[in-house]
Amino acid sequence: MKKIFYAILAAMVLLLAACGSAEEASKEESAGKAAAGQSEEGNAAYPMTVSPTVASVEGDEGTTNFEDVEFEKMPERIAVFDYGFLDTLDALGVKGIVGVAKDSTLPAHLEKYASDEYESVGGLKEPLLEDIAEMDPDVIFISGRQSAFYEELKEIAPVVFVGTSDADYWNTFQSSVDLAAKMFDKEAEAQEYTAKFDSALEEIKALAGNYESTLVTMYNEGKLSGFSTNSRFGYIYDIYGFKPVTEDIESSSHGSNFGFEAILEFNPQVLFVIDRTAAVGGNSNIKADMENEIVKKTDAYKNKKIVYLDGPLWYLSGGGLQSELAKIEEVLAELK
């Protein structure tokens, strides 16, 4: 009888030890996922089908159509071309970024990605295909500037288009944030960050209501382009609430040619000027060129309402959580 009792006791000890080991292993696995910025809930979302933020774009070589991508698990090695999407990944605390477009001008708030910790995928318009292949990424995020290389990049790894649309900028920006949050289990973080936009947009809409006419322009080596609604910077009117001085401006990603005489003719109360020259690393003479004898006759100049917007922020790094909030804050600071 004693032998049977001791046998049962021994079996119970072994069973409890096995349970304890399994529980400890489960804890270690969960800790490992947390350290990688993942969660059991996030992994449960996979396999996942990810759709591009824009179905197609027109380029010099024709139309590029982007496909849905099926992921069996959360990507762990991430290559990013688009600075706006890199901005969003950074804001959400996503881990695993191995390559960024270091050969173009990184926005100031993303300069940490210039360190040796991150490899270069090339420039915004010149991918380093062999280098990217050596990185062995699980996903490559691109936008319009890389669309010509879509098929070649797809041979290296799954490619997801995360760029914005000129005709629907704000909604496609929000789609890119939702995409990042869903893919990397950061939906709570995204919701917390986007809540900051509510008060900021309310404040800027109230400010915009003080002006009857506004014109958005872009400066490039002494020349100007104009933007109205349904354009690359149309959200200044549609989302921020500024009234366009005219809607009769041809829609284009780089704006319609716009002379100084046209500025005087429309005579906006507020004139926004985006410095593209500075954004691409050129020597900008924006203030001297803009404040000429013609522009000095406008209400915007007379009332000190010519607003020089940060070139790299507006031209290169838009479309990210941090950059879009920074844009609103810049306008508020300039016009308050």
C-alpha positions in Angstrom: 0.0 0.0 0.0 2.9 2.3 0.9 4.4 1.7 -2.5 1.2 2.7 -4.3 1.0 5.9 -2.2 4.6 6.9 -2.9 4.1 6.2 -6.6 1.0 8.4 -6.7 2.9 11.1 -4.8 5.8 11.0 -7.2 3.5 11.3 -10.2 1.8 14.3 -8.7 5.2 16.0 -8.1 6.2 15.4 -11.7 2.9 16.7 -13.0 3.2 19.9 -10.9 6.8 20.4 -12.1 5.7 20.0 -15.7 2.9 22.6 -15.2 5.3 25.0 -13.6 7.8 24.6 -16.5 5.0 25.2 -19.1 3.8 28.3 -17.2 7.3 29.6 -17.0 7.9 29.0 -20.7 4.6 30.8 -21.5 5.7 33.8 -19.4 9.1 33.9 -21.2 7.4 33.7 -24.6 5.1 36.6 -23.7 8.0 38.6 -22.3 9.9 38.0 -25.6 6.9 39.3 -27.6 6.5 42.3 -25.4 10.2 43.1 -25.8 9.8 42.9 -29.6 6.9 45.4 -29.4 4.4 42.6 -30.2 1.5 41.0 -28.2 -0.3 37.8 -28.3 -3.4 39.7 -29.4 -1.4 41.3 -32.2 -0.2 37.9 -33.4 -3.7 36.6 -33.3 -4.6 39.1 -36.0 -2.4 37.2 -38.5 -2.6 36.0 -41.2 -3.5 39.5 -42.3 -4.3 41.1 -45.7 -3.0 44.6 -46.0 -4.3 47.0 -48.7 -2.4 49.9 -50.2 -3.5 53.4 -49.1 -3.9 54.3 -52.8 -4.8 51.8 -55.5 -2.6 53.3 -58.3 -0.4 56.3 -59.2 0.5 58.0 -62.5 4.2 58.3 -63.2 6.5 59.2 -66.1 6.4 55.6 -67.3 2.6 55.2 -67.0 0.3 53.9 -64.3 1.5 51.7 -61.4 -1.2 49.5 -59.8 -0.5 48.4 -56.2 -1.7 45.0 -54.8 -3.0 43.8 -51.5 -0.4 41.9 -49.6 -0.9 38.8 -47.4 1.2 38.4 -44.3 1.4 35.2 -42.3 2.9 36.9 -39.3 3.9 40.3 -38.1 6.9 41.6 -40.0 10.0 41.8 -37.8 12.5 43.4 -40.3 11.1 46.6 -41.8 12.5 48.8 -44.7 10.9 52.2 -45.1 11.2 54.7 -47.9 8.4 57.1 -47.1 9.4 59.6 -44.4 5.8 60.2 -43.4 5.3 56.5 -42.6 8.6 56.3 -40.9 7.4 59.3 -38.7 4.3 57.3 -37.8 6.2 54.1 -37.0 8.5 56.2 -34.8 5.6 57.9 -33.0 3.9 54.5 -32.3 7.1 53.0 -31.0 7.3 50.2 -33.6 10.5 48.1 -33.4 12.3 46.3 -36.1 13.2 49.1 -38.6 16.4 48.0 -40.4 16.5 50.3 -43.4 15.5 53.9 -44.3 16.1 56.4 -47.1 19.3 57.9 -45.7 20.6 59.1 -49.0 18.0 61.9 -49.1 17.5 64.6 -46.6 16.0 63.1 -43.4 13.6 65.5 -41.6 15.1 67.0 -38.4 12.8 65.0 -36.1 13.9 61.7 -37.7 17.6 62.3 -37.6 18.2 59.4 -35.2 17.7 57.2 -38.3 20.8 58.5 -39.8 22.9 56.5 -37.3 24.8 53.4 -38.1 22.1 51.4 -36.4 20.0 51.7 -39.6 21.0 50.7 -43.1 20.3 52.9 -46.2 17.8 51.7 -48.7 19.0 54.5 -51.0 17.4 57.9 -51.8 13.7 58.7 -52.2 14.0 58.2 -56.0 17.0 55.9 -56.2 16.6 52.6 -54.3 19.7 50.6 -53.6 18.2 47.3 -54.7 21.2 45.0 -53.9 21.6 46.6 -50.5 18.0 46.2 -49.7 18.1 42.5 -50.7 21.0 42.0 -48.3 18.9 43.5 -45.4 16.5 40.6 -45.9 13.4 42.7 -44.9 10.0 41.1 -44.2 8.3 44.2 -45.7 9.2 47.3 -47.7 7.0 50.4 -47.3 7.0 52.8 -50.3 5.2 55.9 -51.6 4.9 57.7 -54.9 8.5 58.6 -55.4 9.5 54.9 -55.5 6.5 53.6 -57.6 8.7 53.2 -60.7 10.6 50.5 -58.8 7.6 48.7 -57.5 8.0 45.5 -59.5 11.8 45.3 -58.7 11.2 45.8 -55.0 8.5 43.1 -55.0 11.2 40.6 -56.0 13.0 41.3 -52.8 10.2 41.4 -50.2 6.4 42.1 -49.9 5.8 45.8 -50.8 3.1 47.9 -49.3 2.2 51.4 -50.7 1.6 53.8 -47.8 1.7 57.1 -49.6 -1.0 59.8 -49.7 -3.2 61.0 -52.5 -3.2 64.7 -53.6 -6.9 64.5 -54.2 -7.7 62.9 -50.8 -4.7 63.8 -48.7 -6.1 63.7 -45.2 -8.1 60.5 -45.5 -5.1 58.7 -47.1 -2.9 60.0 -44.3 -5.3 58.6 -41.8 -5.4 55.3 -43.7 -1.6 55.0 -43.4 -1.8 55.5 -39.7 -4.5 52.8 -39.4 -2.4 50.5 -41.5 0.6 50.9 -39.2 -1.4 50.5 -36.1 -3.1 47.3 -37.3 0.0 45.7 -38.7 2.1 46.3 -35.6 -0.6 46.0 -32.9 -0.4 49.7 -32.0 -4.0 50.7 -32.2 -4.2 52.0 -28.6 -1.1 54.1 -29.2 -2.5 55.4 -32.5 -5.8 56.4 -30.8 -4.0 58.2 -28.1 -1.9 60.1 -30.5 -4.6 61.1 -33.0 -6.7 62.5 -30.0 -4.1 65.3 -30.0 -5.4 66.4 -33.4 -8.9 67.1 -32.2 -8.0 70.2 -30.1 -5.4 71.3 -32.6 -7.8 71.2 -35.5 -10.5 73.0 -33.5 -8.0 75.7 -32.7 -6.7 76.2 -36.2 -10.3 76.2 -37.7 -11.2 79.0 -35.3 -8.0 80.9 -36.3 -8.8 80.4 -40.0 -12.2 81.9 -39.6 -10.5 85.3 -39.0 -9.4 85.6 -42.7 -11.5 86.0 -45.8 -8.9 84.8 -48.4 -5.8 82.7 -48.4 -3.3 81.5 -51.0 -0.9 78.5 -50.6 2.2 78.7 -52.8 5.5 76.8 -53.1 8.8 78.6 -53.8 11.5 76.9 -55.9 14.6 78.8 -56.9 12.9 82.1 -57.5 9.8 80.6 -59.1 6.3 80.1 -57.6 3.6 77.4 -57.8 0.0 77.9 -56.6 -2.2 75.4 -54.9 -6.0 75.5 -54.4 -8.5 72.9 -53.1 -8.2 69.3 -54.4 -4.4 69.6 -54.5 -1.4 68.4 -52.7 -1.8 71.1 -50.0 -5.5 71.4 -50.3 -6.0 70.3 -46.7 -5.0 73.8 -45.6 -8.3 74.8 -47.0 -10.4 71.6 -46.6 -9.2 70.5 -43.1 -7.7 73.6 -41.5 -10.6 75.8 -42.7 -8.8 78.6 -44.6 -10.8 80.1 -47.4 -9.1 79.9 -50.8 -8.6 83.2 -52.6 -9.4 81.2 -55.8 -10.3 77.6 -56.7 -9.3 78.2 -60.3 -5.8 76.8 -60.1 -4.8 73.7 -62.0 -4.3 70.7 -59.7 -0.8 69.3 -59.8 1.6 67.7 -57.3 4.0 70.6 -57.8 1.3 73.2 -58.2 0.4 75.5 -61.1 2.9 78.1 -62.3 2.1 81.3 -60.5 3.6 84.7 -61.0 4.0 87.5 -58.6 1.5 89.6 -60.6 -1.2 86.9 -60.0 -0.6 87.2 -56.2 -1.2 90.9 -56.4 -4.3 90.4 -58.6 -5.9 87.9 -56.1 -4.5 89.9 -53.1 -4.9 87.3 -50.4 -5.1 88.3 -46.7 -2.8 85.4 -45.9 0.0 84.1 -48.1 1.6 80.7 -47.2 4.9 80.0 -48.9 6.5 76.5 -48.7 10.3 76.6 -49.3 11.0 73.6 -51.7 14.5 75.0 -52.4 15.5 74.5 -48.7 13.8 71.2 -48.6 16.0 69.7 -51.3 19.2 71.2 -49.8 19.5 74.3 -52.1 20.5 77.8 -51.2 17.2 79.6 -50.6 16.7 83.3 -51.2 13.0 83.0 -50.4 12.5 86.2 -48.4 14.4 88.4 -50.7 12.7 87.0 -53.8 9.2 87.0 -52.3 9.2 90.4 -50.7 9.6 92.3 -54.0 7.9 95.5 -55.1 4.9 93.7 -56.4 4.2 91.5 -53.4 4.7 94.5 -51.1 1.5 95.9 -52.5 -0.6 92.9 -51.2 -2.6 92.9 -48.0 -0.7 89.8 -46.8 2.6 91.8 -46.9 1.1 95.0 -45.4 -0.4 93.1 -42.5 2.6 90.8 -42.0 0.7 87.7 -43.0 3.2 86.2 -45.3 3.9 82.8 -43.6 7.1 81.0 -44.6 6.5 77.4 -43.9 9.3 74.9 -43.1 10.3 73.3 -46.4 11.5 69.9 -45.3 8.5 69.5 -43.0 5.9 70.4 -45.6 7.6 69.1 -48.8 9.3 65.9 -47.7 8.0 64.6 -44.4 4.3 65.1 -44.4 1.9 62.3 -43.9 3.1 61.2 -40.5 1.6 61.6 -37.1 4.3 63.9 -35.8 4.8 65.9 -39.0 1.1 66.6 -39.5 0.7 67.8 -35.9 3.8 69.9 -36.3 2.4 71.6 -39.4 -0.7 72.6 -37.5 1.4 73.9 -34.7 3.6 75.9 -37.0 0.6 77.7 -38.6 -0.9 78.4 -35.2 2.4 79.8 -34.0 2.9 82.0 -37.1 -0.6 83.5 -37.2 -1.5 83.9 -33.5 
